[in-house]
Amino acid sequence: MGWIEYYKPVTVMLVLQFTYATLSVSARASLLQGLSPRVFVFYRQAFGTLFITPIAYFFRTKTKNSSMGWKSFSLIFIAALIGVTGNQMIQYEGMYLASSSAASALANIIPAITFVAASIVGFEPIDIRSFRTIAKILGTVVCVTGAITMSLIKGPKLLNEQLPPSNSLLVNPIGRDNLWLVGCLCLFVGCCCWSFWLIIQVPVTRNYPDHLSLSAWMCFIGTMQCGIVTLFTDPCLEAWKIKSYFQLGTCLYAGIVGSGISIFAQAWVIERRGPVFSAMFNPLNTIIVTVFASIFLQEQIYVGSVIGAFGIIIGLYVVLWGKAKDVEMLKEAGEKKILENDQIKIVQVLVDGSNLAEPFLTK
């Protein structure tokens, strides 16, 4: 049963990538149908809150560490502001201006940003003389290089698409000639927000380890934050209307699966394997989105996309190898520490026994 427990986080992250890929393609289609990116994010968080809150209430963990204090609330509020409101609103704005393929390709810089940020704050061990550290660095570089190759050689552009002129806040100020560039810039900022969210999950889960309740709080706070922002950006009630069953289904799927379930699963994986392990699965999202887009959105697949996909997979497993070596090293260090403590206790018992026997031996 040990190997099952070991591969559980891997399985969860693989399922999450298929979830994110489906959400990316369906969300792009809904935005092209006329749904506002800000309104979509609000409905996503609202549906996620309605789904996860009852589950969190009936199955919450009643422990001392799960009580909500000001410190826990502040961390959750900041995490929701960065990973929910900031990340999703900027990300979907960029996806609307660029494409779902561009969003999935640029998401592959998340491992590099997360690795660097986690190393700076001390969540990721760095030993440049260690082969496992070199493997993680090289693997991250290979992943990012493969993603760049994939996006540059295969231009992520949908056929016969027209961007509705009124759903983006940035169309009129920047002009249509710069939409692709600004869209990619928004996607980059969104990736930075997601990397910071992965990092902040470490202190959040440490102070509030109840994952179900944490997911509910993050969805609820994110809904409030997104609602306030959307009231200022889209005050017209017409923009809040869901105009098709497809848009409604996308919002429900995004809320229930993309926000409610995925936040819980992501936090669970991060607690057990760390933020870099979680982020390194994002390159697989590019491959899955490419396949889904070619099937459902009739995007063509080029040779560069295949080469980039192989590079992403190779880099992914190089980094996973480095992370596996980290786990083995920590396990060996823990066992060695336990053995040393046992030896100290044995010596102490022998010393105490000698001290107790000394009066009888000297008589």
N, C-alpha and C positions, 0 to 999 in steps of 0.2 A: 504493500500500500504506500510505501515511501515514494516511489516514482510517480504515483498519481498525485500526491500532494505537491511534488516538485514541479510537475507540468501544469498544474491548475492555473497559475498566473499566465502561462504561455497561452493556454486555451482561451482564457477570458480575453486576452488582448487580441487574439486572432478574430474572435467573434466581434469584438468592438470595432475592428477595422472594416469588416463587412457592413456593420451597422452604420458607421460613419460614411462609407462609400455610397450606400443606398440613400442616406440622407442628403449627401452632397448633390447627387444627380437629380433627385426629386425636388429638392429645394431650388436648384437652379431653374428647373422647368416651371415651378410655381412663380418665381420672381419674374420670369419672362412673360408669364400670363398676366402680370400686372400687380402682383402682391407686393406691398412695400416691404423692404428688408427690415426696417425697425418694427413694423407691425408683426411681421413673421416671427421675429425673435421674442416679442412680448407674448404672442399666443403659444409659442413653444414652451416658454417658461411657465405660463399659466396652466397649460395642460399637464406639464410635468409635475407641478405643485399639487394639482388635484389628484394625480395618480399616486404619487409617492407619500403624501401626508397621511392618509388612512393606514397604509402599510407600516409606516414608521411609528404611528401611534400604538397599534396593536402588537407590534413585534419589537418595540424598542428595548434596548438593553438597560436595565436598571442597575447601574453601578455608580460609585462615587465620582469616577472620572467623567461620567456622561452628564453631569449636571452643567447647566448653562450659566456661566459667569460672564462678567464684563470682558475678560480677556478672550474667552472662547467666542463670544458674540462679535467682538472687534475683528478677530482673525477671520471668522466666517464672512463678515460683512466685506472685508477687504478682498477675500478670495472670490466672493460673488461679483464684486465690482470689477476685478481684473479678469477672471475666467469666464464669467457669464455675460455681464453687461458690456464690458469693454471688448473682450475677445469676439463674442458673437455678433455684436452690432457692426464692428469694423470688418470682421471676416465676411459677413454676408453682403455688406456694402461693396467690398472688393470683389466678391464672387459675382455680384450683379453687374459691375462695371467690366470685369474681365471674363472669366468663365469658371466652370467647376473643375476643368482640367488644370487651369492655372492655379486654382486654390489647392488642389491636391498635390501638385508639383512643388509649389512653394512651401507647403507644410513640412517638407522634408528638411528644412533648415531648423526645425524644432529640436532635433537631437543635438545639433551643434550648439545652439543657444542654451539648451538645458544643461548640457555637459559643462560648458564654460561657467554658467551661473552657479550650478551645483558645486563646482570645484571652488569657486570664489568664496561661497558661504560655508564651505566645509562639509557639505552633505555627500560629496563624491570624493573618495580617496585618490590622491594623485602621487604617484611615485615614478618619475620619469625614467628611473633605472629599472623599473619592473616591466617585464614583457607583457603582462596583462594590461597595464596602463597604455603602453605603446599600441597594443591591439585595439583598445577602445578608441584611441585618438585616430589611428589609421582607418578603423571601421567607420567612424563618424565622417571622416573626409571622403571615403569612398561612397558612402550613402549620399552625401550632399552632391558630390560630383556626378553620380549617376542620375540624381534628380534634375540637376542643371542640364545635363546632356539630353535627358528625356524631354524637358520643356523647350529647349532651344531648337533641337532638330525637328521635333514634332510640334508645330505651332498650334497651341490650344485654342482653336476657333471653331465654333459651331456653324454648320452650313445653313444658309437662308434664314439667319436670325436677325431680328430687329429689336433694338433696345428701346423700350417704352421711355418717352422723354421726361416723364414727370415723377418717377419713383425714386430717383437718387437726388440727394442734396448737393451733389458735386457736378452734375451735368452742365448746368448753366454757367457756374463760375469758371470752369476749366475748359469748356468746349469739348466737342466730340472727338477731336483729333488726339487728345491726351487721355482718353478714357482708359485705354489699356494700361498705360504707365501708372496712372493714379490708382487704378484697380489693383495692380500688383503691389504698389506701395501700401495700400490698405491691408492687403493680404499679409505683407511682411510685418506690419505693426500688430496685426491679429495673432500672428505666430509668436511674436515676442510676448504678448499678453498670455498666451497659452503656456509658454515655457515658464513664465513667472508663476502662473497658477499651479503648475506641476511642482515647482519648488516650494511654494507656500503650503502645499498640502502636507508636507512633513510636519511643521509645527501645528497645523490645524488638526490633523488626525492624532497627534500626540496629546493635545489638550482636550479634544472631543472625539474619542475613539468609536462612538456609536455611528456606524456608517449610514444606516438608514435614516436616522434622525438628522445627521449631517447633510445628507442629500436633500431632505425635505426643507431644512432651513436655507440651504443654498439656493434651491429653486424658488422658494418664497421670497427671499430677499432680492434675488435676481429679478423676479417678476415686478416687485415694487420699483426697483431701480429702472428697469426697462420701461415700465409704464410712465414714470415721470419724464424720462427722456423723450419718449414717443409723443407725449402730450404737447411738448414744445416743438418737435420736429414735424409732426403730422396732426395738426389740430382739427383738420376737416374730418367729419365722421365718415365720409365716403371712403377714405383711405383705410378705415378699420374694417370694412366689409370683406368677408370671404365669399368670393364670387363663383366658386366651383367646388364640386365634391373632391376633385383632385387636390385643390389647395387645402381643404378641410382635412383630408386624409394625411397630407404631408405635415400639417401642423400637429395633428394627433400623434403621428409616428415620431416626429421630432421631439414632442413633449414627453411622451410616455417612454419611448426607447432611448432617444438621443439625449434627453436631459435627465429624466427620472432614474432609469436603470443604469445608464452609462456613468453618471457621476458616482453612484454607489460602487460600481465595478472598478472604476478608475482609482478611487480612493482605497479600495481593498487591495488592489495590486501594488499601489505605491507604498502602502504600509509594509508589505512583505518583501518587495524587491527594490524599492527606491524609485525616484523620479526618472533617472536616465533609462532604466530598464523599460519603463512605461513609454517614454518618448521614442525609443528606438524602434517601436513597432509602426510608427507613423509612415515610414516609407512604403510599407505594404499597401497603404491606402491609395497611393498613386497607381499601383498596378491594378488594383481592383476597380478604381474609378475609370481607368483607361479601358478595361474590358467592358464594364457596364455602359460607358459612354459610346463605345463602338457598336454595342448591341441596340441600346435603346435610343441613343441620340445620333446614330449613324456617323460617328466620328471614325476617320480612318486611322489605322495603326501603321506607323512607319518603322523602318529598320532602327532608327535612333531610339525609338521608344523601347524596342526589345533590348537593345544594348544597355540603355539606362536602367531598365527593369532588372537585368542580370546584375548590374553593378550595385543596385540598391539591395538586392537579396544577399549578395556576397558581403557587403559592408555590414548589413544587419547581423548576420551570423558571426562575423568577426567580433563585433561588439558584444554580442550575447556570450561568446566564448570568454571574453574578458570579464564580463559580469559573473559568469559561472565560476571562474577562478577566484574572484573576490569572495563569493559565497563560501567556497571551499576553504579559503584562507581564514575567514572569520570563524568558520566552524572549527577548524584545527586550533586556532588561537583560543577559542572558548574551551575546547576539550583540554588543552594544555594548561590553561589557568585552573580548571577544576582539578586536574591531576596535581598541580603544584599545591593547591590548597589542601588536598587530601594528604599529600606528603608532609606538609607543615603540621597538620593535625596529628599525624602518626608520630612525628618527631616530638611534638609537644606531649603526647601521651607517654612516650618512652621516657622523656625527661622527667615528667611528673611521677612516673612509676619509679624511676631511679631515685628521685628525691624522697619518695615515700619509703623505699626499701633501704635507703642509706642508714637510718638509725638502727635497723635490725642487723645490717651487715657489719657495722662498726662495733657492735657489742661483743 
